[in-house]
Amino acid sequence: MPTTLGYAEPVDAEFAQDPFPSKIGGKPRWLDPRHALSADRVVCDECGKPMVLLMQLSAPEDDPPSAFHRTLFVFICRTGSCHSSGASRCMRVFRSQLPEDNAVYTANTEGDDIEWEQAEGVEAAAECIVCGLHGSKTCSSCHGRRYCSRAHQVADWDAGHKAQCTTMPHAESADHTRRMRRMVFPEHVIVSEEEAEEQAESDSESDSEDIEPNSVVPVTNERVEDSETEVDAAFMEFQRRIQRDPDQVLRYARAPDAETEPMLLVSDTGAPTNVPACEACGTDRQFEFQIMPQMLNYLNLDSTDPHSIDWGTLL
């Protein structure tokens, strides 16, 4: 199975109508809107605050039939200092799936392609006005705004709801809206295309010196084992591969029967170890996708903050 690369692009009108979007940031677009994720499932182990959506990915499967519609959600803590303790304490990944025949979506077959539409009468769960998680709490004064947690209720109050609570509970000033948007990551569409097959070395020698200025180290098409730099082989291979498509924010390659491991590692010692088996069936977990460091460029992070969120790759 070839690797599929994901790229970030601005949202557009087509994105707004897509029932199964792949995207960075914003609020989650739940596959089953009747069931929004509860905040207690995504509380950061370090700071105790709810995480926010980093990205969601539409990844349907033909087999098993129960995964005909399938979306993956990645949540992350926005507090950069929390990440010094390891990703397992401040990141969570969830999967949501539905069979082809379900109560949420109906197939429109009038055109050349099947278009999926939300069925009539589907009642969406209440969502947090700040982050889109399940809104289990309400403002105690106006009862007009929903929250996932006390932390986000206070955040909305301080952002501007305090001034409008009793007079216009559903309204937001321009400043209030800007503050609310900063509480989640900026929203971008993830578009995808297959990674092109690598050219033979003899066909690409003329391009070997065309180095992108934002590469971590200069990378040519010479063999990794012949490199004289003091960088491990995995890192050199990582740089060489992403140099071919430097704007990629995601690599997807779910291939259970692949003879070679499709993931790219940033270090010879960076391979995941002791990956637990599936709690449901007991089988070994398999690689599906990795998030690339280029995604950081779309999160509106403070580059001057030494504790800002950072990663080489997320597996």
N, C-alpha and C positions, 0 to 999 in steps of 0.2 A: 504494500500500500504506500503510495507516495505521500510525502509530508505536505500538509496544507498550511500555508502561511496566512496570518491575519494581519491586516493593516487598519489603522485608525483613520476615520474620515468624519467630517462634520455631519451632524444629523440633518435629515431632510424630510420632506412631506411623506415620501415612501416609507421611511423608517417609522413614522408615527402610526402607519396603518399595518405594520408587520406584526402578526400575532406571535411570531417566534423570533424575536430579534437577538442578535449577538451584539454586545455593546460593552463599552467601558463606562463606569461611573453612573451618576444619576441614581434614581430610585429603582429597585427591582421591578421588572415586568414579569409577574408571576405566571408560570405556565398554567397553573390552576388558580385563578384569582379568588376562588372561594376559600383558599387556605394560604394565608400569608404567614411567613415564618415568624415565630415568637422571638422576642429580643433575648430571652434567657438562653436561647440556643447559640447566640453569637456574642456573648459577653466576653470581653478581653480578660484573660486571666491575670494580667498585670495591673491595669487601671480600673477594672470593673465597669467600664462603660460599654455600651453597645457598639459593635463594629458597623461599618457601612459597606455598601457594595463596591467592590473593586471592578468586577466584570461579570457578565453572564454570557454563556455560550450555548447556542442551539446545536445539539449534537444527537440527532435522531438515529435510531438503530432499527434495522429490519428484524433482527433477532436479539433478544426475545420479543414476542409481539407486544408485551407490556411496555416496551420502550419505543414505540412507534413515534410518539412525541416525547422529546427528552431535552431538558435544559440543565446546564451546570451553573451553579452560582458560587462565586468566590467573594468572601467577606474579609475585611481587613481593618485593624484598628488604625485610626488616623493619628494617634499619638506616636511620633517617631521613636521616642525613647523606649517604648514598650517592646520594640523589635530587637533590642539588644539581647533579650532572653531567649530568642528563637521563634521561628514562625509558628510552631505548634501552639504557642500560648496567645498569639494575637492574630491568627488567621483561621478561617474555617471554609470548607468546601462542602456544598450540598448538591444533591441530584434530585430533580423532579421529573416524573415521567407519567405518561398516559398511553393507553392502547389506542389503536386507530378508532375503534368504536367507543366513544365516551360521551359524557353528558355536557362537556364544556365546548367542544368544537364540532362544527358540521362542515362537510365538504361541498363546495360549490363547483359543479362540473360543467357549467354552461360554456366556458371558454375552452381553449386548447389545453390549458394547464389547470390542474386542480388547485383551487384556492380555498384555504381554510378560514372560516369565520367563526367568531364566538357565537354560540347558540343563544337564542332568546331565553330570557328568564334566568340567566346565570347571575347570581347575586354575589358581588365581590365582597370580600372581607374588609372590615375597617382597617385602614392603614395609617401609620404614623405620618403626620404632616411633615416631619423633618426628614425621615430616612426611608419610609415605605415599608418597614416591618409591621407586624400585626399591631394595630392600634388598640390595645386593651385598656388604655386609660383615656380619660377626657379631662378637659379644663374644668376645674371645679366651679368656676364662676360663670362662664358662658355655655359650657357643655357643647361648644360648637367646633372644637378641634380635638383631634385624636392624637395620642402619643403611645410609643412603645415602652416608654420608661420615664421615670422621674427626671433623669438626666436630660432627655430631649424636651420634656415639658419646660424645664427651667431654661434651656437654651432658646426655645421659641419665645418664652416670656421676655427674656433679656434682649432678644433680637428685635422686638417691636410689638409683640402681641399685648404686652402690658398696657400700652397706650390705646389699644383698640378693643380690648376684651369685652367691655360692657356696651360699647356703642356700635361697633362694626366687627363682630367676632370673626367673620369669614373674610374680611378685607385685609390687605397687606399694603403698606406703603412701598414705594420703590426701594427705599433703604432696607426695609424689612425683608423684601424679596431677595435683594442682593446678599444679605446676611444668611438667609436660609440656604441659598444656593452654595455658599461656601462650606456648609456643613456636610455636603456630599462631594464626591469628585465630579469634575466636569464631564458631561456626557458626550460620547463619541460612538459612532457606528463602527463595528468591526466587519470589514469586508474581507473576503478570502479568495485565494487562488493557489493552485498547486505549485509547489517549488519546482523550478525548472531543473531538468537533469544537468548534472555538472559536465562542463565541456572537458574534452580530453586535454591533458596538460599541454600538448603541442599546439592546440588550437587557441590557447589563452595566454601564451607567453607574452604577447604584445600588450596585454592588459595588466601584467603583473605589477607594474609600478603605479597604476592608477589607484591611489589609496585615499579613502574617504578621510576628511580631516577629523571626524569625531571617532575614529577607531581608537581603541584603547592602546594597541600596539600596532606598528606597521605590519601588514600581513600581505605576503605575496602568494603566488600559486605554487611555490616550491614545496616539496614534500616536508611534512612536519618533522619527520625524523632527521632531516638534514639541516634543520634550523640551528643556528648557533646562539640564539637568544636564551637568556636565563629564565625562561617561562616554561611551565610544564606542557606536555604534549596536548593534553585535553584543552587547555586554555588556548593554545595556538589553533587547534582545530575549531574551537568555538568561534574565535575571531575570524578565521578564514571563511567559515560557512556563513556567518551573518554579514560578512562583507559583500557577499553576492546580492543580498537583499537587506540593506542596512535599516530600512524603515519597518521591518517586521516587529510586531508587538506580541505575536503569539505563534506557536508552532503546534500543530495538531497531527498526531500520527498514531491512532489507535490501531495496532496491528498485532493481535494476539499470536499469530503464527509466524511473525517476522523472524528471520534468522539473525538479524543484527538489531541491536538496541537503537531505536530511533531518537532517543533523547540526546541533547547536546549538554555536556557538562562543562563548567567553568574551571574545573580543577581535576587533577588525577585522583584526588582524595574526596571529590564532591559527590560521588555516587551515593544515593540513598541506601541505607542499611536497615535491617530489622523492620521492613515494611510489614505491618500486621496483616493477617489474612482477613477476608471479608467476614464481618460478624454474623451475617445472615446465612451464608452457605459454606463458609470455611475454606473457599478456594483462594489462591494467591491473587493479590491485586496486580493489575497491569498498568503500564504507562499509557496515558492518553494524550495529555497536552502539557506544554510548559509555557510560562509567561516570561517574556523577554524583558531585558532592562530598558528597552526603548519605550515601554509603556509608561515608565516614570515621567517621561517628557510631557505626557498628556494629563497629569494629575494636579497640575498647578501647585507644586510643592515649593517650599522655601529653600532654594539652593544654598542660601547662606547659613542655614541652621545645621550645625554639626550633628544633630540628632534626627535629622529628617529621614523619612522612610527611604530605604535603599535596598537593592538586591542585585545579585549577578544573574540568577534565573530562579524561577519558582517552579518546582516539579510537583 
